[in-house]
Amino acid sequence: MPPSKLQSLWNHPAGPKTIHFWAPTFKWGITVANVADFSKPPDTLSYPQQLAVGLSGLIWSRYSTIVTPKNWNLFSVSLGMSATGIYQLARKARHDYYNPKENVAQGEEIMPTNVPKVRS
């Protein structure tokens, strides 16, 4: 039995005796992995993956505040997921669309390939 100061956490409907505690706790692994990817080059990031991480974080953070009992562990991990996902999306977009000098130096074209080129 935990000490009396931790008794309320231990007996909470979303406490350590329930799946409502452990699922969000292990979900922190996704956020930690995304933070570890901050050091990866932006060209290796995936738009669909980061969009899924960011949007699911936003959706679940909203959900965690309207269910009973409120699950603040789920809320905090979901905010972390959305923040890291949105940050990674911004890194990827900045690399793909706002660094034309760097892309030209790597031999890439400035204009997207689906835009027809004007012939002289």
DRENPA-3360 file (N, C-alpha, C; in nm, 2 decimals, always signed):
BEGIN
1 = MPPSKLQS = +0.08/-0.12/+0.00/+0.00/+0.00/+0.00/+0.09/+0.12/+0.00 ~ +0.06/+0.22/-0.08/+0.14/+0.34/-0.09/+0.12/+0.43/+0.03 ~ +0.22/+0.52/+0.05/+0.20/+0.61/+0.17/+0.08/+0.70/+0.15 ~ +0.03/+0.76/+0.26/-0.09/+0.83/+0.26/-0.09/+0.95/+0.16 ~ +0.02/+1.01/+0.13/+0.03/+1.12/+0.04/+0.00/+1.08/-0.11 ~ +0.03/+0.95/-0.14/+0.01/+0.90/-0.27/-0.12/+0.82/-0.28 ~ -0.19/+0.81/-0.17/-0.31/+0.73/-0.17/-0.42/+0.78/-0.27 ~ -0.43/+0.92/-0.28/-0.53/+0.97/-0.38/-0.49/+0.93/-0.52;
9 = LWNHPAGP = -0.37/+0.94/-0.56/-0.32/+0.90/-0.69/-0.34/+0.75/-0.71 ~ -0.31/+0.67/-0.61/-0.32/+0.53/-0.62/-0.46/+0.48/-0.65 ~ -0.56/+0.55/-0.58/-0.70/+0.51/-0.59/-0.78/+0.59/-0.69 ~ -0.71/+0.68/-0.77/-0.78/+0.76/-0.87/-0.83/+0.67/-0.98 ~ -0.95/+0.70/-1.04/-1.01/+0.62/-1.15/-0.91/+0.61/-1.27 ~ -0.82/+0.70/-1.28/-0.72/+0.69/-1.39/-0.58/+0.67/-1.33 ~ -0.58/+0.61/-1.22/-0.45/+0.59/-1.15/-0.37/+0.46/-1.20 ~ -0.26/+0.43/-1.13/-0.18/+0.32/-1.17/-0.24/+0.18/-1.17;
17 = KTIHFWAP = -0.35/+0.17/-1.11/-0.42/+0.04/-1.10/-0.50/+0.02/-1.23 ~ -0.51/+0.11/-1.32/-0.59/+0.10/-1.44/-0.51/+0.12/-1.57 ~ -0.57/+0.08/-1.68/-0.51/+0.09/-1.81/-0.51/+0.24/-1.85 ~ -0.60/+0.32/-1.79/-0.61/+0.46/-1.82/-0.48/+0.54/-1.78 ~ -0.40/+0.48/-1.69/-0.28/+0.53/-1.65/-0.16/+0.48/-1.74 ~ -0.16/+0.35/-1.76/-0.05/+0.29/-1.83/-0.04/+0.32/-1.98 ~ -0.16/+0.32/-2.04/-0.15/+0.35/-2.19/-0.09/+0.48/-2.22 ~ -0.13/+0.59/-2.16/-0.07/+0.72/-2.18/+0.08/+0.72/-2.14;
25 = TFKWGITV = +0.11/+0.65/-2.03/+0.25/+0.65/-1.98/+0.34/+0.59/-2.09 ~ +0.30/+0.48/-2.15/+0.38/+0.42/-2.25/+0.38/+0.50/-2.38 ~ +0.27/+0.58/-2.40/+0.26/+0.66/-2.52/+0.37/+0.77/-2.52 ~ +0.43/+0.80/-2.40/+0.54/+0.89/-2.40/+0.66/+0.85/-2.48 ~ +0.67/+0.72/-2.51/+0.77/+0.67/-2.59/+0.77/+0.73/-2.73 ~ +0.65/+0.75/-2.79/+0.64/+0.82/-2.92/+0.69/+0.96/-2.91 ~ +0.66/+1.03/-2.81/+0.71/+1.17/-2.80/+0.86/+1.17/-2.78 ~ +0.91/+1.08/-2.70/+1.06/+1.08/-2.68/+1.13/+1.04/-2.81;
33 = ANVADFSK = +1.07/+0.95/-2.88/+1.13/+0.91/-3.01/+1.13/+1.03/-3.11 ~ +1.02/+1.11/-3.11/+1.01/+1.22/-3.20/+1.11/+1.33/-3.15 ~ +1.13/+1.35/-3.03/+1.23/+1.44/-2.98/+1.37/+1.39/-3.02 ~ +1.40/+1.26/-3.02/+1.53/+1.21/-3.06/+1.55/+1.23/-3.21 ~ +1.44/+1.24/-3.28/+1.45/+1.27/-3.43/+1.48/+1.41/-3.46 ~ +1.48/+1.50/-3.36/+1.51/+1.64/-3.39/+1.65/+1.65/-3.45 ~ +1.74/+1.56/-3.42/+1.88/+1.56/-3.47/+1.89/+1.50/-3.61 ~ +1.78/+1.44/-3.66/+1.79/+1.38/-3.80/+1.77/+1.49/-3.90;
41 = PPDTLSYP = +1.83/+1.47/-4.02/+1.81/+1.57/-4.13/+1.67/+1.58/-4.17 ~ +1.62/+1.69/-4.20/+1.47/+1.71/-4.23/+1.43/+1.63/-4.35 ~ +1.52/+1.60/-4.44/+1.48/+1.53/-4.56/+1.44/+1.39/-4.54 ~ +1.48/+1.33/-4.42/+1.44/+1.20/-4.38/+1.31/+1.19/-4.31 ~ +1.25/+1.30/-4.28/+1.12/+1.30/-4.21/+1.01/+1.27/-4.31 ~ +0.90/+1.22/-4.25/+0.78/+1.18/-4.33/+0.66/+1.27/-4.30 ~ +0.61/+1.34/-4.41/+0.49/+1.42/-4.39/+0.37/+1.34/-4.33 ~ +0.34/+1.22/-4.38/+0.22/+1.15/-4.33/+0.24/+1.10/-4.18;
49 = QQLAVGLS = +0.36/+1.06/-4.15/+0.39/+1.02/-4.01/+0.38/+1.13/-3.91 ~ +0.44/+1.25/-3.95/+0.44/+1.36/-3.85/+0.30/+1.42/-3.85 ~ +0.22/+1.42/-3.96/+0.09/+1.47/-3.96/+0.00/+1.38/-3.87 ~ +0.02/+1.25/-3.87/-0.05/+1.16/-3.79/-0.02/+1.18/-3.64 ~ +0.11/+1.20/-3.61/+0.15/+1.23/-3.47/+0.09/+1.36/-3.42 ~ +0.10/+1.46/-3.50/+0.05/+1.59/-3.46/-0.10/+1.60/-3.44 ~ -0.17/+1.54/-3.54/-0.32/+1.54/-3.54/-0.38/+1.45/-3.43 ~ -0.32/+1.33/-3.41/-0.36/+1.25/-3.31/-0.34/+1.31/-3.17;
57 = GLIWSRYS = -0.23/+1.38/-3.16/-0.20/+1.45/-3.03/-0.31/+1.55/-3.00 ~ -0.35/+1.63/-3.10/-0.45/+1.73/-3.08/-0.59/+1.67/-3.05 ~ -0.62/+1.57/-3.12/-0.75/+1.50/-3.10/-0.76/+1.44/-2.96 ~ -0.66/+1.36/-2.92/-0.66/+1.30/-2.79/-0.65/+1.40/-2.68 ~ -0.58/+1.51/-2.70/-0.57/+1.61/-2.59/-0.71/+1.66/-2.56 ~ -0.79/+1.69/-2.67/-0.93/+1.73/-2.65/-1.01/+1.63/-2.58 ~ -1.00/+1.50/-2.63/-1.08/+1.39/-2.57/-1.05/+1.37/-2.43 ~ -0.92/+1.39/-2.39/-0.89/+1.36/-2.25/-0.95/+1.46/-2.15;
65 = TIVTPKNW = -0.99/+1.57/-2.20/-1.05/+1.67/-2.11/-1.21/+1.66/-2.10 ~ -1.27/+1.58/-2.19/-1.41/+1.57/-2.19/-1.46/+1.43/-2.13 ~ -1.37/+1.34/-2.12/-1.41/+1.21/-2.06/-1.41/+1.22/-1.91 ~ -1.48/+1.13/-1.85/-1.49/+1.12/-1.70/-1.43/+0.99/-1.66 ~ -1.33/+0.98/-1.58/-1.26/+1.10/-1.52/-1.16/+1.16/-1.61 ~ -1.13/+1.29/-1.59/-1.04/+1.36/-1.67/-0.90/+1.29/-1.65 ~ -0.84/+1.27/-1.77/-0.71/+1.20/-1.77/-0.60/+1.29/-1.80 ~ -0.54/+1.35/-1.70/-0.43/+1.45/-1.72/-0.30/+1.39/-1.78;
73 = NLFSVSLG = -0.28/+1.27/-1.75/-0.16/+1.20/-1.81/-0.18/+1.19/-1.96 ~ -0.30/+1.15/-2.00/-0.33/+1.15/-2.15/-0.32/+1.29/-2.21 ~ -0.37/+1.38/-2.14/-0.37/+1.52/-2.19/-0.22/+1.57/-2.21 ~ -0.14/+1.55/-2.11/+0.00/+1.60/-2.12/+0.08/+1.52/-2.23 ~ +0.06/+1.39/-2.24/+0.14/+1.32/-2.35/+0.08/+1.36/-2.48 ~ -0.05/+1.38/-2.50/-0.10/+1.42/-2.63/-0.06/+1.56/-2.67 ~ -0.05/+1.65/-2.57/+0.01/+1.79/-2.60/+0.16/+1.77/-2.65 ~ +0.23/+1.69/-2.58/+0.37/+1.66/-2.62/+0.38/+1.61/-2.76;
81 = MSATGIYQ = +0.29/+1.51/-2.79/+0.29/+1.45/-2.93/+0.26/+1.56/-3.03 ~ +0.15/+1.64/-3.00/+0.12/+1.74/-3.11/+0.23/+1.84/-3.12 ~ +0.29/+1.88/-3.01/+0.40/+1.98/-3.02/+0.52/+1.93/-3.10 ~ +0.56/+1.80/-3.08/+0.67/+1.75/-3.15/+0.63/+1.72/-3.30 ~ +0.51/+1.67/-3.32/+0.47/+1.65/-3.46/+0.46/+1.77/-3.54 ~ +0.41/+1.88/-3.48/+0.40/+2.01/-3.55/+0.54/+2.07/-3.58 ~ +0.62/+2.06/-3.48/+0.76/+2.10/-3.50/+0.83/+2.03/-3.61 ~ +0.82/+1.90/-3.61/+0.88/+1.82/-3.72/+0.82/+1.85/-3.86;
89 = LARKARHD = +0.69/+1.88/-3.86/+0.63/+1.92/-3.99/+0.69/+2.05/-4.03 ~ +0.70/+2.15/-3.94/+0.76/+2.28/-3.97/+0.90/+2.26/-4.02 ~ +0.98/+2.18/-3.96/+1.12/+2.15/-4.01/+1.12/+2.10/-4.15 ~ +1.03/+2.00/-4.17/+1.03/+1.94/-4.31/+0.98/+2.04/-4.41 ~ +0.88/+2.12/-4.38/+0.83/+2.22/-4.48/+0.93/+2.33/-4.50 ~ +1.00/+2.37/-4.40/+1.10/+2.47/-4.41/+1.21/+2.42/-4.50 ~ +1.25/+2.30/-4.48/+1.36/+2.24/-4.57/+1.31/+2.22/-4.71 ~ +1.19/+2.17/-4.73/+1.14/+2.14/-4.87/+1.11/+2.27/-4.95;
97 = YYNPKENV = +1.05/+2.37/-4.88/+1.00/+2.49/-4.95/+1.07/+2.62/-4.93 ~ +1.14/+2.63/-4.83/+1.20/+2.77/-4.79/+1.35/+2.77/-4.79 ~ +1.42/+2.67/-4.84/+1.56/+2.67/-4.85/+1.61/+2.65/-5.00 ~ +1.57/+2.74/-5.09/+1.60/+2.71/-5.23/+1.75/+2.71/-5.26 ~ +1.83/+2.80/-5.19/+1.97/+2.80/-5.21/+2.04/+2.67/-5.17 ~ +1.99/+2.62/-5.06/+2.05/+2.49/-5.01/+2.01/+2.38/-5.11 ~ +1.89/+2.38/-5.16/+1.84/+2.27/-5.25/+1.91/+2.28/-5.38 ~ +1.94/+2.40/-5.43/+2.01/+2.42/-5.56/+2.15/+2.37/-5.54;
105 = AQGEEIMP = +2.21/+2.39/-5.43/+2.35/+2.35/-5.40/+2.35/+2.19/-5.40 ~ +2.24/+2.13/-5.37/+2.24/+1.98/-5.37/+2.20/+1.93/-5.50 ~ +2.18/+2.02/-5.60/+2.14/+1.97/-5.74/+1.99/+1.96/-5.76 ~ +1.91/+2.01/-5.67/+1.77/+2.00/-5.68/+1.72/+2.13/-5.75 ~ +1.60/+2.12/-5.82/+1.54/+2.23/-5.88/+1.47/+2.32/-5.78 ~ +1.46/+2.44/-5.80/+1.38/+2.53/-5.71/+1.23/+2.51/-5.73 ~ +1.19/+2.50/-5.85/+1.05/+2.49/-5.88/+1.01/+2.34/-5.86 ~ +0.88/+2.32/-5.82/+0.83/+2.18/-5.81/+0.83/+2.12/-5.95;
113 = TNVPKVRS = +0.84/+1.99/-5.95/+0.84/+1.92/-6.08/+0.70/+1.92/-6.15 ~ +0.59/+1.94/-6.08/+0.46/+1.94/-6.15/+0.42/+2.07/-6.21 ~ +0.51/+2.17/-6.20/+0.48/+2.30/-6.26/+0.55/+2.30/-6.40 ~ +0.47/+2.32/-6.51/+0.53/+2.32/-6.64/+0.63/+2.44/-6.66 ~ +0.74/+2.41/-6.73/+0.84/+2.51/-6.75/+0.81/+2.59/-6.88 ~ +0.84/+2.72/-6.88/+0.81/+2.80/-7.00/+0.92/+2.78/-7.10 ~ +0.88/+2.75/-7.22/+0.97/+2.73/-7.33/+0.99/+2.86/-7.41 ~ +1.11/+2.89/-7.45/+1.15/+3.01/-7.52/+1.14/+2.99/-7.67;
% end
